[in-house]
């Protein structure tokens, strides 16, 4: 009897694994689209190391879903349906935890401070200290653009230096009390930005990425400038329209 059941078990498992794998891949693709297009658009995906986190999630999901379901499957086994339901619940719990964790890590603000941009997560800042409440919301899917202005009062500037250098407190890029609407910093941004053509020489990889990006753009390289942008896992480049200092792209290339 055992010999007779063997082929049946093998055939049933052979059908179960691709079916469960297809369901898992479907959910993973939905999460990937959510991450790539909404929460970490463009170069932010690489600046926050989302690719590595996504593949870790995919590995756990495949093991906990298709892998465990196929391993435990036995036709006629008592409590089989309960086992499969529990496995499905575990897989869904993994998705829920991962999505919640990644949602909390998304960049809510692109803050210009002194000579670079900082991609800042909402949890990193105390929004109750905002002077301009319109900066509290993230517009659409891109991070809110913010200008962090150095204080002009000598006493405030001295206190800021003491707090950041000696007390280990956050700098102005993560201190909403220094944040201003982006438009107020355009002149400072234009002065700090560098011509994009400077990045087209000296590094083959950087030149290749920029060259491919520029081929799809309506303006010549001379009409763009750039500034560095820091993410939680890597540094990148934020490309600006040279005349109005408005960001047009975030590229995962180090421009320091």
N, C-alpha and C positions, 0 to 999 in steps of 0.2 A: 504493500500500500504506500509506503514511504517513497518507493521508486516511482510509483505512478503519479504522486503529487508533485515531485520535483519539477518537471517541465511546466506544470501549471503555475507553480509559485514563481519560477523564473520568468515566464511569459507575463504574468500579472505585474511583477516588479518592473519588467521592461517597459510596460505601458504606464505605470504609476510615475516613475521618475521624470520622464519628459513632460508629463502633464503638470506635475507639481512645479517643475523647473520653469515651465512657461508662465505659470501664475506668478512665481517669484520674480521672473524677469520683467513681467508687466508692471508690478509694483515698483521695482527698482527703476524702470524707465520713467515712470511718473515722478518719482522723487528726483531723478537726475534732471528732468526738464524743469521742475520747480526750482532746483538749486541753480542751474545754469542760466535760466532766463529771468527769474524773478528775484531770488535772494542774493545771488553772487554773479551779477551780469558782467560780461566782458572779462577783463583781466582780473577782476576781484576774485574769480574762481581760483586762480593760481596764487594770488596774494594771500589768501586765507587757507591755503593747503587743503581745499575741499576735495580734490581728487583722491588724495590718500585716505581721507575719512570715508569717502564714498565706497572705495574698494574694500575697506575694512567692514563697512556695513554689508556690502554684497557678500563677502565671505561668510559672515555670521548668518546672514539670511539663507544662503544656500545650504549651509550645514544644518541649521535649525529647521528648515523647511523641507526641501526635497530629500536631503541626505538622511535626516532622522526619520522622516515618514517612510522612506524606502527600506531603511534598516529594520524598523520595527514591524513592517507589514508582514502579516501571515494570514492567508485566506482562512476564514473560519475561526480565527483567534477570538477568544472571549474578551470583550471590552475594546475591540479594535477601533470602533467608531469613536469611543471616548478618547483613546490615545491620539487619534488623528485630529480630533477637535482641540485637544490640549496643545499639540504641536503647532497647529494653526494659530492658536492664541499666543503662544510664545513668539512665533514669527511676527505677528501683528504688534506685539509689545516691543519687539526690537525696532520695528519701523517707527512706532510712536515715540520711543525714547530718542532715536537718532534724529527724527524730524524736529522734535522739540529742542534738542541740543544744537542742531545746525541753525535753526531759526534764531536762537539766542546769539549765535556767533555772526550773523550777517552784519555787514557794514551799514550803519544807519546814517553816518555822516562822512563827508570828505572835507576835512578841515584844513584850510591853508593857514600855515603859521610860519612866518619869517621867510623861509626859502624852500619849503616843500609842503606837500599835502600829507595828511595822516588819515587813514581809513579807520574810523572809530566806531566801535560797537555801542549800542544804546546802554548796555549794562555798565559801561566804563565811565559814564558821566552822570552827574546829579542835575537833572533837568530843572529842578526847582530853583536853581540859581540863574536861569536864563533871564536876560533882560528883554529879549525879543521873543515872545512866546510863539511867533509863527515858525520859529526854527525847531520847535519840538516835534513836528510831524515830518515823516519821510515822504516826499512827493513821488508818486508812482513807484517804480521798481529801482530807480537809481538812488544812491545815497544823497542826502540833503547837502548842498554846497554851503559851506560856512567860511567866514573870514574871522580868524582869531587875531585880534589887534593887541599889540604890546601897549601897556599903559604909558601914558605921557606924563603922569604925575611921578616925580622922582621918588617920593616916599612909597608909593604903591609898587613902583618898579623895584626898589630896593627890597621890599617885603617879598615880592615874587621871587627874586633871586635867592633870598634866604630860604624860602619854602621849597623851591625846586632843587637847589644845590645842596643845602645842608640838612633839610628836613625830609627829603625824599618824596615830596608831594608832586602831583602831576603838573606838567607844563601847561601852557595856555591852550594847546590843542585839545586837552581834556578838561578844561576849566570853563564851563559855559558862561560864567560871569564875564569872560573876555570875548565872547562870541558876538559877531555882528553879521548882518545880512551880507551875502556874498558880494552884492553890487557895491558896497562901501569899500571893498578892498581891491577893486579892479585896477586902479592905478598902481598900487603896490605889487599886484600880481604881474602886471605887464613889465614892471621894472625888474622883477626877480626872474621871470621866465627867460629861457634861452632858445635861440633858433633851433628848430628841429633838424635842420641840415647838419648840425654839429654831431648828431648821433649816427649819421650815415657813413662815417669813416672811423677806422680804428678797431672795430670789432665786427667780424664777419656775421656772427649769429644775429647781433643786434641790427646790423644793416639789412640782413635778409628779412627779418620780421617787419621792420619798418618799410622796406621796399614793397613787400606784399600788401601791407596795409595801405600804403600810398597809392598803389595801382587802382584801388577801389574808391579813391576819394576824388571829389570834384575840383579841388584846389591844388596848386603846386606846393611843393615842400616849403617854399619861402613864406607861405601864408599861415604856417603853423609854428607854434613854439611848444616848449615842454617844461615840466617840473617833475622832480621825483615824487613818488607816493609810497608810503610805507603801509604794509599790511601786517597782519599778526604773524605771518609765516615767511613772507618774502617782500622784497622791494620791487617796485615797478615804475612805470612812466605814465604820467597823465598828459595827454596831448591837448593843447589849447588852440583855439582860433586866435591867431596872433593879434588881431585888431581889438577884439572884445574880451579876450582872456577867458573865454567860456570853454569848458572841457568838451571835447568831441570824442574822446576814446581813452580807455585805460588799457595799456599794454603790459604784458608780463615780461618786461625786459628791464634790467637794472641800469639806471642812467646816472648813478652816482659817479 
